[in-house]
Amino acid sequence: MTDPALLGMSAVLAAACLALAVWALRRGPRVRLTPAGVEVRLLRTRRYGWDTLAPGGPPTPAPKQRELALAVGRADGSYQMKIVSFREAYVDGAFLAAAIRHYVEDPTHRAAIGTEAELHRLREALGVGASPAETAPLP
């Protein structure tokens, strides 16, 4: 026979894992670009305004690199490095770095971030085509 206490603990553990997975999916992407700046969502969301990010950065990550270094300005004029992991962000690190550099250097299109038209304009400006997932026909 199965121990009722063990069965109950297993059910609680399974429910907690399911709740955590649903919470993570509902929160959306871990790294987002918004008209206000870069959002990094972990247990709490950190926001870095476009004007606080260092000009010229972040550098393009190496092919297998799973994090990005953002130089964020401090009140004294120096910069502090913030490491942003995009392991579960489902984004190409080189594209993300290029997009951040683009918006830091050229603020004219920041207000349109998040629109389909701006994504197409950004890709054209960066010389990047649509991802294979976007161009694949639906089943």
DSSP file with accessible surface (Angstrom, degrees, kcal/mol):
  #  RESIDUE AA STRUCTURE BP1 BP2  ACC     N-H-->O    O-->H-N    N-H-->O    O-->H-N    TCO  KAPPA ALPHA  PHI   PSI    X-CA   Y-CA   Z-CA
    1    1 A M              0   0  239      0, 0.0     2,-0.4     0, 0.0     0, 0.0   0.000 360.0 360.0 360.0 157.8    0.0    0.0    0.0
    2    2 A T        -     0   0   99      1,-0.1     3,-0.0     2,-0.0     0, 0.0  -0.702 360.0-115.8 -92.2 136.6    1.0    3.6   -0.5
    3    3 A D     >  -     0   0   94     -2,-0.4     4,-2.4     1,-0.2     5,-0.2  -0.552  18.3-145.6 -70.1 122.9    1.7    5.8    2.5
    4    4 A P  H  > S+     0   0  100      0, 0.0     4,-2.5     0, 0.0     5,-0.2   0.866  98.3  53.9 -61.8 -33.3   -0.9    8.6    2.6
    5    5 A A  H  > S+     0   0   61      2,-0.2     4,-2.5     1,-0.2     5,-0.2   0.928 110.4  45.9 -67.2 -42.9    1.6   11.1    4.0
    6    6 A L  H  > S+     0   0   94      2,-0.2     4,-2.3     1,-0.2    -1,-0.2   0.914 113.0  50.3 -65.8 -40.7    4.0   10.4    1.2
    7    7 A L  H  X S+     0   0  107     -4,-2.4     4,-2.1     2,-0.2    -2,-0.2   0.917 111.3  48.8 -63.7 -41.4    1.2   10.6   -1.4
    8    8 A G  H  X S+     0   0   36     -4,-2.5     4,-2.3     2,-0.2    -2,-0.2   0.915 111.0  49.2 -64.9 -43.2    0.1   13.9    0.1
    9    9 A M  H  X S+     0   0  128     -4,-2.5     4,-2.5     1,-0.2    -1,-0.2   0.900 110.4  51.7 -64.6 -38.2    3.6   15.4    0.1
   10   10 A S  H  X S+     0   0   63     -4,-2.3     4,-2.6     2,-0.2    -1,-0.2   0.907 109.5  49.7 -64.2 -40.4    4.0   14.3   -3.6
   11   11 A A  H  X S+     0   0   61     -4,-2.1     4,-2.4     2,-0.2    -2,-0.2   0.912 111.4  48.6 -66.1 -40.4    0.8   16.0   -4.5
   12   12 A V  H  X S+     0   0  105     -4,-2.3     4,-2.4     2,-0.2    -2,-0.2   0.929 112.5  48.6 -65.4 -43.2    1.8   19.3   -2.8
   13   13 A L  H  X S+     0   0  117     -4,-2.5     4,-2.4     2,-0.2    -2,-0.2   0.924 112.1  48.5 -63.3 -43.5    5.2   19.2   -4.5
   14   14 A A  H  X S+     0   0   61     -4,-2.6     4,-2.4     1,-0.2    -1,-0.2   0.913 111.8  49.7 -64.1 -41.1    3.6   18.6   -7.9
   15   15 A A  H  X S+     0   0   59     -4,-2.4     4,-2.6     2,-0.2    -1,-0.2   0.902 110.2  50.7 -65.0 -39.2    1.1   21.4   -7.4
   16   16 A A  H  X S+     0   0   57     -4,-2.4     4,-2.3     2,-0.2    -2,-0.2   0.919 111.1  48.2 -65.6 -41.9    3.9   23.8   -6.3
   17   17 A C  H  X S+     0   0   78     -4,-2.4     4,-2.3     2,-0.2    -2,-0.2   0.916 112.7  48.5 -64.4 -42.1    6.0   22.9   -9.4
   18   18 A L  H  X S+     0   0  116     -4,-2.4     4,-2.6     2,-0.2     5,-0.2   0.924 111.3  49.9 -64.2 -43.2    2.9   23.4  -11.7
   19   19 A A  H  X S+     0   0   62     -4,-2.6     4,-2.6     1,-0.2    -2,-0.2   0.908 110.6  50.1 -63.1 -40.2    2.1   26.8  -10.0
   20   20 A L  H  X S+     0   0  111     -4,-2.3     4,-2.4     2,-0.2    -1,-0.2   0.913 111.1  48.9 -64.1 -42.3    5.7   27.9  -10.5
   21   21 A A  H  X S+     0   0   49     -4,-2.3     4,-2.3     2,-0.2    -2,-0.2   0.924 112.4  47.5 -64.5 -43.7    5.7   26.9  -14.2
   22   22 A V  H  X S+     0   0   73     -4,-2.6     4,-2.5     2,-0.2     5,-0.2   0.930 111.7  51.0 -63.9 -42.5    2.4   28.7  -14.8
   23   23 A W  H  X S+     0   0  112     -4,-2.6     4,-1.6    -5,-0.2    -2,-0.2   0.934 110.7  48.6 -60.2 -45.2    3.7   31.8  -12.9
   24   24 A A  H  X S+     0   0   52     -4,-2.4     4,-0.8     1,-0.2    -1,-0.2   0.916 112.9  47.4 -64.1 -41.0    6.8   31.9  -15.1
   25   25 A L  H >< S+     0   0  146     -4,-2.3     3,-0.5     1,-0.2    -1,-0.2   0.889 111.2  50.6 -68.7 -37.8    4.9   31.5  -18.3
   26   26 A R  H 3< S+     0   0  212     -4,-2.5    -1,-0.2     1,-0.2    -2,-0.2   0.798 102.0  61.7 -71.1 -27.4    2.4   34.2  -17.4
   27   27 A R  H 3< S-     0   0   51     -4,-1.6    -1,-0.2    -5,-0.2    -2,-0.2   0.758  98.3-150.7 -70.9 -25.1    5.1   36.7  -16.5
   28   28 A G    <<  +     0   0   37     -4,-0.8    -1,-0.2    -3,-0.5    -2,-0.1  -0.435  45.3   5.2  89.9-162.0    6.4   36.6  -20.1
   29   29 A P        -     0   0   70      0, 0.0    60,-0.1     0, 0.0     3,-0.1  -0.169  57.3-137.5 -61.2 151.5    9.9   37.1  -21.4
   30   30 A R  S    S+     0   0   65     58,-0.3    11,-3.4     1,-0.2     2,-0.5   0.782  93.5  39.4 -78.8 -30.7   12.8   37.6  -18.9
   31   31 A V  E    S+A   40   0A  18      9,-0.2     2,-0.4    58,-0.2     9,-0.2  -0.989  73.9 172.9-123.3 123.9   14.4   40.4  -20.9
   32   32 A R  E     -A   39   0A  95      7,-2.4     7,-3.1    -2,-0.5     2,-0.5  -0.986  26.0-143.0-131.1 143.3   12.2   43.0  -22.5
   33   33 A L  E     +A   38   0A  38     -2,-0.4     5,-0.2     5,-0.2    -2,-0.0  -0.896  29.5 174.4 -99.9 130.8   12.9   46.2  -24.3
   34   34 A T  E >   -A   37   0A  14      3,-3.0     3,-0.7    -2,-0.5    80,-0.1  -0.841  49.3 -99.0-127.5 167.9   10.4   48.9  -23.6
   35   35 A P  T 3  S+     0   0   66      0, 0.0    15,-0.1     0, 0.0     3,-0.1   0.817 125.3  49.9 -58.1 -24.9   10.1   52.6  -24.6
   36   36 A A  T 3  S-     0   0   76      1,-0.2    14,-1.3    13,-0.1     2,-0.3   0.728 123.1 -86.0 -86.3 -24.0   11.4   53.4  -21.1
   37   37 A G  E <   -AB  34  49A   2     -3,-0.7    -3,-3.0    12,-0.3     2,-0.5  -0.998  66.7 -23.2 156.3-150.8   14.4   51.0  -21.2
   38   38 A V  E     -AB  33  48A   1     10,-2.6    10,-2.7    -2,-0.3     2,-0.5  -0.853  48.7-159.1-103.2 129.2   15.5   47.5  -20.5
   39   39 A E  E     -AB  32  47A  18     -7,-3.1    -7,-2.4    -2,-0.5     2,-0.5  -0.924   4.1-168.0-108.0 131.8   13.5   45.3  -18.2
   40   40 A V  E     -AB  31  46A  10      6,-3.0     6,-3.0    -2,-0.5     2,-0.7  -0.978  10.5-159.5-118.8 115.3   15.1   42.2  -16.6
   41   41 A R  E     + B   0  45A  51    -11,-3.4     4,-0.2    -2,-0.5     2,-0.1  -0.864  33.4 131.3-103.9 114.5   12.5   40.0  -14.9
   42   42 A L  S    S-     0   0   65      2,-1.4     3,-0.1    -2,-0.7    -1,-0.0  -0.101  88.1 -39.3-122.7-133.1   13.6   37.6  -12.3
   43   43 A L  S    S+     0   0  155      1,-0.2     2,-0.3    -2,-0.1    -2,-0.1   0.866 142.8  20.5 -65.0 -33.3   12.0   37.2   -8.9
   44   44 A R  S    S-     0   0  164     -4,-0.1    -2,-1.4     2,-0.0     2,-0.4  -0.963  94.2-111.4-129.5 153.2   11.7   41.0   -9.0
   45   45 A T  E     -B   41   0A  34     -2,-0.3     2,-0.4    -4,-0.2    -4,-0.2  -0.689  25.2-161.2 -88.5 131.9   11.8   43.2  -12.1
   46   46 A R  E     -B   40   0A  89     -6,-3.0    -6,-3.0    -2,-0.4     2,-0.4  -0.933   6.0-160.7-109.9 136.1   14.8   45.5  -12.6
   47   47 A R  E     -B   39   0A 162     -2,-0.4     2,-0.5    -8,-0.2    -8,-0.2  -0.964   7.5-168.7-120.5 133.3   14.5   48.4  -15.0
   48   48 A Y  E     -B   38   0A  26    -10,-2.7   -10,-2.6    -2,-0.4     5,-0.1  -0.971  22.3-134.7-121.7 111.9   17.3   50.2  -16.6
   49   49 A G  E >>  -B   37   0A  28     -2,-0.5     3,-1.6   -12,-0.2     4,-0.7  -0.299  18.9-118.1 -65.1 149.4   16.4   53.5  -18.3
   50   50 A W  G >4 S+     0   0    7    -14,-1.3     3,-1.0     1,-0.3    -1,-0.1   0.877 114.1  54.9 -55.5 -39.8   17.8   54.1  -21.8
   51   51 A D  G 34 S+     0   0  143      1,-0.2    -1,-0.3     4,-0.0   -14,-0.1   0.622 102.8  56.9 -73.9 -11.8   19.6   57.3  -20.5
   52   52 A T  G <4 S+     0   0   56     -3,-1.6    21,-3.7     2,-0.1     2,-0.3   0.596  87.5  94.7 -91.6 -11.8   21.3   55.3  -17.7
   53   53 A L  B << S-C   72   0B   9     -3,-1.0    19,-0.2    -4,-0.7    17,-0.0  -0.591  84.3-106.6 -84.6 143.7   23.0   52.9  -20.1
   54   54 A A    >   -     0   0   16     17,-2.4     3,-1.3    -2,-0.3    17,-0.2  -0.384  36.1-108.3 -68.6 137.9   26.5   53.5  -21.3
   55   55 A P  T 3  S+     0   0   89      0, 0.0    -1,-0.1     0, 0.0    46,-0.1  -0.349 100.6  23.3 -61.9 144.2   27.0   54.7  -24.9
   56   56 A G  T 3  S+     0   0   51      1,-0.2    45,-0.1    45,-0.2    -2,-0.1   0.370 104.5 154.2  84.2  -4.4   28.5   52.1  -27.2
   57   57 A G    <   +     0   0   19     -3,-1.3    -1,-0.2    43,-0.1    47,-0.2  -0.645  20.7  43.6-118.4 174.3   27.5   49.0  -25.1
   58   58 A P  S    S-     0   0    4      0, 0.0    43,-0.2     0, 0.0    12,-0.1   0.647  71.8-129.8 -81.0 158.6   26.8   46.3  -24.5
   59   59 A P        -     0   0   89      0, 0.0    10,-0.3     0, 0.0    -2,-0.1  -0.328  33.1 -92.5 -68.6 155.6   29.4   44.3  -26.5
   60   60 A T        -     0   0   81     37,-0.1    34,-0.1     1,-0.1    33,-0.0  -0.521  47.8-122.0 -66.9 127.7   28.2   41.5  -28.8
   61   61 A P        -     0   0   16      0, 0.0    -1,-0.1     0, 0.0     7,-0.1  -0.336  26.8 -99.7 -71.2 154.9   28.4   38.3  -26.8
   62   62 A A    >   -     0   0   54      1,-0.1     3,-1.5    31,-0.0    31,-0.1  -0.301  45.7 -95.9 -64.9 159.3   30.5   35.3  -28.0
   63   63 A P  T 3  S+     0   0  137      0, 0.0    30,-0.1     0, 0.0    -1,-0.1   0.837 123.1  32.6 -52.5 -40.3   28.5   32.6  -29.8
   64   64 A K  T 3  S+     0   0  190      2,-0.0     2,-0.2     0, 0.0    -2,-0.0   0.431  89.8 120.1 -98.5   2.9   28.1   30.3  -26.7
   65   65 A Q    <   -     0   0   74     -3,-1.5    28,-0.2     1,-0.1     3,-0.0  -0.466  43.9-167.1 -70.2 135.8   27.9   33.1  -24.1
   66   66 A R        +     0   0   91     -2,-0.2    20,-2.0    27,-0.0    21,-0.5   0.077  61.6  59.2-114.2  22.4   24.6   33.1  -22.2
   67   67 A E  E     - D   0  85B  87     18,-0.3     2,-0.4    19,-0.2    18,-0.2  -0.979  62.0-145.0-148.9 161.9   24.8   36.6  -20.6
   68   68 A L  E     - D   0  84B   3     16,-2.7    16,-3.3    -2,-0.3     2,-0.7  -0.966  14.8-136.4-129.0 140.6   25.1   40.2  -21.5
   69   69 A A  E     - D   0  83B  23     -2,-0.4     2,-0.5   -10,-0.3    14,-0.2  -0.888  19.4-168.2-102.4 115.0   27.0   42.9  -19.6
   70   70 A L  E     - D   0  82B   3     12,-3.1    12,-3.1    -2,-0.7     2,-0.8  -0.900  14.2-145.2-101.6 129.0   25.1   46.2  -19.2
   71   71 A A  E     - D   0  81B  23     -2,-0.5   -17,-2.4    10,-0.2     2,-0.5  -0.854  22.1-168.2 -93.2 113.0   27.0   49.2  -18.0
   72   72 A V  E     -CD  53  80B  16      8,-3.0     8,-2.9    -2,-0.8   -19,-0.2  -0.896  19.7-117.7-109.2 129.5   24.5   51.2  -15.9
   73   73 A G  E     - D   0  79B  27    -21,-3.7     6,-0.2    -2,-0.5     2,-0.2  -0.315  22.8-150.6 -68.3 144.6   25.3   54.7  -14.8
   74   74 A R    >   -     0   0  123      4,-3.0     3,-1.7     1,-0.0    -1,-0.1  -0.658  32.1-102.6-104.6 170.2   25.5   55.7  -11.2
   75   75 A A  T 3  S+     0   0  115      1,-0.3    -2,-0.0    -2,-0.2    -1,-0.0   0.809 119.8  58.3 -63.8 -29.9   24.8   59.1   -9.6
   76   76 A D  T 3  S-     0   0  122      1,-0.1    -1,-0.3     2,-0.1     3,-0.1   0.420 121.2-104.3 -83.3   2.9   28.5   59.9   -9.3
   77   77 A G  S <  S+     0   0   58     -3,-1.7    -2,-0.1     1,-0.3     2,-0.1   0.331  86.1 114.2  94.4  -9.1   29.0   59.5  -13.1
   78   78 A S        -     0   0   43     -5,-0.1    -4,-3.0     1,-0.0     2,-0.4  -0.343  62.2-120.1 -85.8 175.5   30.7   56.1  -13.0
   79   79 A Y  E     -D   73   0B 116     -6,-0.2     2,-0.4    -3,-0.1    -6,-0.2  -0.921  13.4-154.8-120.8 146.0   29.2   52.9  -14.4
   80   80 A Q  E     -D   72   0B  77     -8,-2.9    -8,-3.0    -2,-0.4     2,-0.4  -0.958  22.8-123.9-117.2 135.1   28.3   49.6  -12.7
   81   81 A M  E     -D   71   0B 106     -2,-0.4     2,-0.5   -10,-0.2   -10,-0.2  -0.659  22.8-167.9 -81.2 129.8   28.2   46.4  -14.6
   82   82 A K  E     -D   70   0B  58    -12,-3.1   -12,-3.1    -2,-0.4     2,-0.5  -0.982  13.6-143.6-115.9 123.7   24.9   44.5  -14.4
   83   83 A I  E     -D   69   0B  99     -2,-0.5     2,-0.6   -14,-0.2   -14,-0.2  -0.779  13.7-165.0 -92.1 124.2   25.1   40.9  -15.8
   84   84 A V  E     -D   68   0B   5    -16,-3.3   -16,-2.7    -2,-0.5     2,-0.4  -0.948   7.4-150.8-112.3 115.5   21.9   39.9  -17.6
   85   85 A S  E     -D   67   0B  36     -2,-0.6   -18,-0.3   -18,-0.2     3,-0.2  -0.718  14.5-178.2 -83.7 130.7   21.4   36.2  -18.2
   86   86 A F    >>  +     0   0    2    -20,-2.0     3,-0.8    -2,-0.4     4,-0.5  -0.010  43.7 121.7-116.2  32.6   19.4   35.4  -21.3
   87   87 A R  T 34 S+     0   0  138    -21,-0.5     3,-0.3     1,-0.3    -1,-0.1   0.918  90.7  23.8 -58.4 -44.9   19.5   31.6  -20.8
   88   88 A E  T 34 S+     0   0   79     -3,-0.2   -58,-0.3     1,-0.2    -1,-0.3   0.183  99.8  94.2-106.3  16.4   15.7   31.4  -20.7
   89   89 A A  T <4 S-     0   0   12     -3,-0.8   -58,-0.2     2,-0.1    -1,-0.2   0.689  79.3-142.2 -82.7 -16.7   15.1   34.6  -22.6
   90   90 A Y     <  +     0   0  205     -4,-0.5     2,-0.3    -3,-0.3    -3,-0.1   0.941  58.3 121.2  54.5  49.7   14.8   32.8  -26.0
   91   91 A V  S    S-     0   0   45     -5,-0.5     2,-0.5    -4,-0.0    -1,-0.2  -0.987  72.7-105.7-140.3 147.6   16.5   35.6  -27.8
   92   92 A D     >  -     0   0  106     -2,-0.3     4,-2.6     1,-0.2     5,-0.2  -0.642  27.7-145.2 -72.3 123.1   19.7   35.8  -29.9
   93   93 A G  H  > S+     0   0    7     -2,-0.5     4,-2.6     1,-0.2     5,-0.2   0.867  97.3  52.6 -60.8 -38.4   22.3   37.5  -27.7
   94   94 A A  H  > S+     0   0   37      2,-0.2     4,-2.4     1,-0.2    -1,-0.2   0.917 111.2  46.9 -65.8 -40.4   23.9   39.3  -30.6
   95   95 A F  H  > S+     0   0   39      2,-0.2     4,-2.8     1,-0.2    -2,-0.2   0.928 112.4  50.0 -66.4 -43.1   20.5   40.7  -31.7
   96   96 A L  H  X S+     0   0    9     -4,-2.6     4,-2.5     2,-0.2     5,-0.2   0.939 112.4  46.8 -61.3 -46.4   19.7   41.8  -28.2
   97   97 A A  H  X S+     0   0    0     -4,-2.6     4,-2.6     1,-0.2    -1,-0.2   0.924 113.8  48.2 -62.0 -43.4   23.0   43.6  -27.7
   98   98 A A  H  X S+     0   0   19     -4,-2.4     4,-2.5    -5,-0.2    -1,-0.2   0.901 111.3  50.2 -64.8 -40.2   22.7   45.3  -31.1
   99   99 A A  H  X S+     0   0    1     -4,-2.8     4,-2.4     2,-0.2     5,-0.2   0.926 111.4  48.2 -65.0 -42.5   19.2   46.4  -30.4
  100  100 A I  H  X S+     0   0    1     -4,-2.5     4,-2.3     1,-0.2     5,-0.2   0.947 112.7  48.3 -63.2 -46.7   20.2   47.8  -27.0
  101  101 A R  H  X S+     0   0   61     -4,-2.6     4,-2.5     1,-0.2   -45,-0.2   0.922 110.4  53.3 -57.9 -42.9   23.1   49.7  -28.6
  102  102 A H  H  X S+     0   0   34     -4,-2.5     4,-2.4     1,-0.2    -2,-0.2   0.934 112.5  42.0 -59.1 -48.9   20.9   51.0  -31.3
  103  103 A Y  H  < S+     0   0    5     -4,-2.4    -1,-0.2     2,-0.2    -2,-0.2   0.802 113.2  53.2 -72.5 -29.5   18.3   52.5  -28.9
  104  104 A V  H  < S+     0   0   18     -4,-2.3    -1,-0.2    -5,-0.2    -2,-0.2   0.932 117.7  37.3 -67.0 -43.8   21.0   53.8  -26.6
  105  105 A E  H  < S+     0   0  110     -4,-2.5    -2,-0.2     1,-0.2    -1,-0.2   0.800 126.7  34.7 -78.4 -31.9   22.7   55.7  -29.4
  106  106 A D    ><  +     0   0   56     -4,-2.4     3,-0.8    -5,-0.2    -1,-0.2  -0.826  59.8 175.9-130.2  93.4   19.5   56.7  -31.3
  107  107 A P  G >   +     0   0   68      0, 0.0     3,-1.5     0, 0.0     4,-0.4   0.549  57.2  96.4 -76.1  -2.6   16.5   57.6  -29.1
  108  108 A T  G 3  S+     0   0  102      1,-0.3     3,-0.2     2,-0.1     4,-0.1   0.768  89.9  38.0 -63.8 -25.7   14.2   58.6  -32.0
  109  109 A H  G X  S+     0   0   64     -3,-0.8     3,-1.1     1,-0.1     4,-0.3   0.333  83.9 101.9-107.4   6.8   12.5   55.3  -32.3
  110  110 A R  G X  S+     0   0   30     -3,-1.5     3,-1.8     1,-0.3    -1,-0.1   0.868  74.8  61.5 -59.5 -37.8   12.2   54.3  -28.6
  111  111 A A  G 3  S+     0   0   91     -4,-0.4    -1,-0.3     1,-0.3    -2,-0.1   0.786 101.8  53.2 -62.4 -25.2    8.6   55.3  -28.4
  112  112 A A  G X  S+     0   0   34     -3,-1.1     3,-2.0   -78,-0.1     6,-0.4   0.459  76.7 130.0 -90.8  -0.2    7.6   52.7  -31.0
  113  113 A I  T <   +     0   0   19     -3,-1.8     3,-0.1    -4,-0.3    -3,-0.0  -0.280  67.7  33.8 -56.8 134.4    9.3   49.7  -29.2
  114  114 A G  T 3  S+     0   0   80      1,-0.4     2,-0.3   -80,-0.1    -1,-0.3   0.264  92.7 111.9 102.3  -8.6    6.9   46.8  -29.0
  115  115 A T  S <> S-     0   0   68     -3,-2.0     4,-1.9     1,-0.1    -1,-0.4  -0.656  72.6-126.3 -97.1 153.6    5.1   47.4  -32.3
  116  116 A E  H  > S+     0   0  129     -2,-0.3     4,-2.2     1,-0.2     5,-0.2   0.906 110.9  53.9 -61.2 -42.1    5.4   45.2  -35.3
  117  117 A A  H  > S+     0   0   73      1,-0.2     4,-2.4     2,-0.2    -1,-0.2   0.900 108.0  49.6 -62.5 -39.7    6.4   48.1  -37.5
  118  118 A E  H  > S+     0   0    9     -6,-0.4     4,-3.1     2,-0.2     5,-0.2   0.884 107.4  54.6 -69.1 -36.0    9.3   49.0  -35.2
  119  119 A L  H  X S+     0   0   49     -4,-1.9     4,-2.5     2,-0.2    -2,-0.2   0.942 110.9  45.6 -61.4 -44.6   10.5   45.4  -35.1
  120  120 A H  H  X S+     0   0  101     -4,-2.2     4,-2.1     2,-0.2    -2,-0.2   0.919 114.3  48.3 -64.6 -42.0   10.6   45.4  -38.9
  121  121 A R  H  X S+     0   0   62     -4,-2.4     4,-2.7     2,-0.2    -2,-0.2   0.927 112.1  49.5 -64.1 -42.9   12.4   48.8  -39.0
  122  122 A L  H  X S+     0   0    7     -4,-3.1     4,-2.4     1,-0.2    -2,-0.2   0.931 110.2  50.1 -62.3 -46.1   14.9   47.7  -36.3
  123  123 A R  H  X>S+     0   0   30     -4,-2.5     5,-3.0    -5,-0.2     4,-0.9   0.900 112.4  47.7 -60.2 -41.0   15.7   44.5  -38.2
  124  124 A E  H ><5S+     0   0  166     -4,-2.1     3,-0.6     3,-0.2    -2,-0.2   0.925 111.5  50.0 -65.2 -42.8   16.2   46.5  -41.4
  125  125 A A  H 3<5S+     0   0   56     -4,-2.7    -2,-0.2     1,-0.2    -1,-0.2   0.861 117.1  41.0 -63.8 -34.6   18.4   49.0  -39.6
  126  126 A L  H 3<5S-     0   0   51     -4,-2.4    -1,-0.2    -5,-0.2    -2,-0.2   0.513 111.2-119.8 -90.7  -7.8   20.5   46.2  -38.1
  127  127 A G  T <<5 +     0   0   70     -4,-0.9     2,-0.4    -3,-0.6    -3,-0.2   0.858  66.8 137.6  71.7  36.4   20.6   44.1  -41.3
  128  128 A V      < -     0   0   60     -5,-3.0    -1,-0.2    -6,-0.2    -2,-0.1  -0.949  42.4-144.3-118.8 135.1   18.9   41.2  -39.6
  129  129 A G        -     0   0   56     -2,-0.4     2,-0.0     1,-0.2    -3,-0.0  -0.254  38.4 -73.4 -86.1 177.8   16.1   39.1  -41.2
  130  130 A A        -     0   0   49      1,-0.1    -1,-0.2    -2,-0.1     5,-0.0  -0.336  56.6-100.5 -67.9 152.3   13.1   37.5  -39.5
  131  131 A S    >>  -     0   0   48      1,-0.1     4,-1.4    -3,-0.1     3,-0.9  -0.377  29.1-113.1 -71.6 155.0   13.8   34.4  -37.4
  132  132 A P  H 3> S+     0   0  107      0, 0.0     4,-1.3     0, 0.0     3,-0.1   0.854 116.9  59.5 -57.6 -33.5   13.0   31.0  -38.9
  133  133 A A  H 34 S+     0   0   86      1,-0.2    -3,-0.0     2,-0.2    -2,-0.0   0.850 106.0  47.8 -63.7 -33.6   10.2   30.5  -36.3
  134  134 A E  H <4 S+     0   0   94     -3,-0.9    -1,-0.2     1,-0.2    -4,-0.0   0.782 115.1  43.4 -78.6 -27.4    8.5   33.6  -37.7
  135  135 A T  H  < S+     0   0   97     -4,-1.4    -2,-0.2    -3,-0.1    -1,-0.2   0.595  88.8 104.9 -94.8 -10.8    8.8   32.7  -41.3
  136  136 A A  S  < S-     0   0   55     -4,-1.3     2,-0.1    -5,-0.2    -5,-0.0  -0.473  78.5-111.3 -71.1 139.3    7.8   29.0  -40.9
  137  137 A P        -     0   0  123      0, 0.0    -1,-0.1     0, 0.0    -2,-0.1  -0.386  32.8-109.1 -68.7 148.1    4.3   28.2  -42.1
  138  138 A L              0   0  163      1,-0.1     0, 0.0    -2,-0.1     0, 0.0  -0.517 360.0 360.0 -75.0 146.1    1.8   27.2  -39.5
  139  139 A P              0   0  175      0, 0.0    -1,-0.1     0, 0.0     0, 0.0  -0.195 360.0 360.0 -70.1 360.0    0.8   23.5  -39.4
